[in-house]
Amino acid sequence: MAVLLQDEEFDADRIQEKVIGIASAMVMHDSGFHFHKTKAQLLYAPSGCMTVTTSDRQLILPPFRMLWIPAKEVHRVNFRNVVAYRSVYFDEDLARKNMGTDFKVLHVNPLLKEIIERICFWDWMAPNPCQENILKVFWDEIKTAPEENLDLKMPSDRRFKKVTEEWTQRFSMPPMLKKLAGQTGAVEKTVSRIFKKETGLTYQEWRQQWRLQRSIELLVEGNPIGEVSHILDFSSDSAFIEFFKKHTGSTPLQYLLKNE
């Protein structure tokens, strides 16, 4: 077990054990872009919300989602408020055998939640048969965990890559299309064409997906609907609720309750 303090560094690549679990409670954390040479990583927060940025996309991880990160994949983890941070590192060969080599955002059911907690708080320096049995159940559960699709592809065009990274890091609201065009010196048609080509979404669609990700984060942090609606520039609370239901199939309250 490794319980990390806020500013304590941890390098899983320097540890030989095949399965390493760590736990921490952090606030205002930014890992910076990094990768693990010899370890795959399972990233999960039983409370709070994390934003993970890879080389080409942004993902949101509320308490009912976890992220599988293959070895050697560059990523960055951000969160503002207190997050109960859990991370399990797996030997690269073991990870590839069981999970392949792709990023995966997976739903966390109650059993997986308890197993991850157990792994993060056991003594990985002294393995025993009980741990081996728990890992067998873990692999069975994670292989059948439903994949979630709430990622946001990021543009690679240099004019937009920088500003979208700034929005992510500062949690600032992306502007309307006309304003973005003015800021970047590109005409509106060019902005939409590039976003469609590089992200699969028009800029307006991309902005809406960004708002959805941010709304989930704000709701998980405990912000009331009225506050979320105001932060994300909706005309009214009912307009926000209608937007959220259109994209998730549930009202904000229903969405949080069904994922508890």
Secondary structure as UniProt FT lines:
FT   STRAND          2..4
FT   TURN            6..7
FT   HELIX           12..14
FT   STRAND          19..26
FT   STRAND          29..30
FT   STRAND          39..47
FT   STRAND          50..54
FT   STRAND          57..61
FT   TURN            63..64
FT   STRAND          65..69
FT   TURN            71..72
FT   STRAND          75..79
FT   STRAND          83..91
FT   HELIX           92..99
FT   TURN            100..101
FT   STRAND          104..107
FT   HELIX           110..120
FT   TURN            124..125
FT   HELIX           129..144
FT   STRAND          152..153
FT   HELIX           158..170
FT   HELIX           177..184
FT   HELIX           188..199
FT   HELIX           203..220
FT   TURN            221..222
FT   HELIX           225..231
FT   TURN            232..233
FT   HELIX           237..248
FT   HELIX           252..258
//
